[in-house]
Amino acid sequence: MVIKHRAVPLDPKDKSSALAPSERFIFRAEDKVFWTRKNVGAGRVADLIATQLKRSSTKALFLAKESGDRCQNDLSLSSQLVEGGLVTLCEEDI
């Protein structure tokens, strides 16, 4: 329950949102707790995390789970990660 109270909206557009708690997906990244809409893709989440953390990169970004598995950018993050799970923002080696 504590993690839900610390969570901040990942998307700046959601700061004043009256989104129901049941529609929010809460996760951890880089020692921070964020929430986003459950239907947001992992690729969009990676871009928003980079913006929040003020990280810029010319390389493609992706999210990795604690297990080391890579999240698919075209699928929603909530379908690939458990609620409250940890992801790491990574750069693709091209």
N, C-alpha and C positions, 0 to 999 in steps of 0.2 A: 504494500500500500504506500510506503514511503516513496518509492520510485515514481509513482503517479503524481505525487505532490511536487516533486522536483522537476518534472518534465516541462520543457519549454517547447513552443511550436517551432518546428524546423522551417516551415515556409513562412516568410514574413507576412504573407497575405492572410494567414490564419490567426494572427495575433488577436484580432478582435472578433474572431469567429465564435459563434454560439454552437459549435459542433458538439453533438452529443458524445459523452464519454465512451459509449459503446461503438462509435465510429472512429475512435482514435486508436492508433497503433503506437505503443511506447517501446522504445529501444534505447540502447546505450551505444555511444561512439566517442572515442577520444576522451574518456573520463567525464562525459556529459550525458545527460538524459534528455532525449528529444521525443516529441510525438509528431505524428503526421497522419494524414487520412489513410485509411486502410487500403485504398485502391491505388495509391501512388507507386509507380514503378521504381525498382531498385536503381536504375540509371539516373532518374530524376533525384532520388534521395542522395545519391553520390554527389551530384552537382550542388545540391542544397547544403550538404555537409561541408563541402569545399568552400562555399560562400560563407557559411557561418564561421568556419575556422580561419577564414581569410587566407586560404591556400590557393595559389594559382599554379597551373600546370599546362604545359603544351601537350602532354601525353594524355591518353585516354584514362579515365578513372573508373574504378569498379570497387565493389564492396566484398570483403571476405568475412566469413563467419569465424567464430572461435575455433572451429574444427579445421580451418584452413580452406574449406570449400568456398568456391567463388559463387557469388549471387549472380543470377542471370538478370541483365539489365532490363529485359523486356517483360519480366514478370513482376507482380507487386511484391514489395518487400515482406508484407504480412503473410504471404503464402510461402515464403522461404525461410522465415525466422520465427522463433517462438517469441511471444510477448515478453519484453524485458531483456531480450537477447543482446549480445554484443557483436558489433561489426567494426571492421577496420577499413579505413579508406586507403586504397592502394592505387599506384600508377602502373599502367601496363607498359611492359618492356617491349618496345617495337623493334 
